[in-house]
Amino acid sequence: MQPYRNLSGKSGVAAFEIGDDFVKVLFRDNPRVYVYSTPPIAIAKIEQMKGLALVGRGLATFISRNSDVRAGFS
């Protein structure tokens, strides 16, 4: 996993890993790694998550604002 840049300074995301059809996220307050993948999450949303992760801004907000993403982890 690579560290999340956290450009806002307020993100709950600590690190992430990107694959072809998934994004793994490690949150600061939880030692569990969450895997967001397709299916059940649409590939377009996985691609958005990849972009946010690479930029280092907005990933936690995106997850929290999209109920299908929030509920689609494993």
N, C-alpha and C positions, 0 to 999 in steps of 0.2 A: 504494500500500500504506500501511497505517497502522501505527504502532508498536504492538507488543504491550506491554501494561501490566506484565506479569511481576510480579504481586503477591507471588509466593513469593521472588523475587530469584534463583532458581536455574534458570529456564527456558532452554532452548536456542533458543526462538523469539524472533526479533527483530522480525518484522512479519508482517502478514497482509492478505489481501483476500478479501472475501466476495461471491459471486454467487448467483444463484438456485439453481444445482445444483453449486456448487463452493466450495472454500476453497483459496486459494493461501497457502503458508507459506514464509517466508524464515527459515532457521535462522542463528544467530549464527556458526557455524563453517563455513558453506558458502555461497558466493555464488549457488548455484542456487536458483531458485524452484520449489518442489514444488507441483503442482496435484493436489488430491484432489477427485475428481468422481464423479458418478453417471452412468452406470455406470462402473466396476465396483463402487463402494462404495455400499451401501444409503443411500437418502435419509435414513433415520432417523439414521444415523451422521454424515452430512454436517451435519444439523441440530444434533446434539450438538456437533460441532466448531465450528459457528458460535457457539453459545452460550458455549462455553469461550473462544473467541477474543475475543468481546466483553467477557467478564468479566475476562479477563487472567490466568487461572489454570487449569492443568490440561491445556492443549492438547498439549504435548509428551508428557506422560504418557499421555494418551488414545491418541495415535498409536502410541507404543511398546508399549502393552499390547494393541492390537487388530491382530492379524496381517493381517487383510483390509485394514485401512486402511493399514498400513505398506507392504504390497505393492501397493496400488492407486493409487499416485501416477503421474503422467506428467510 
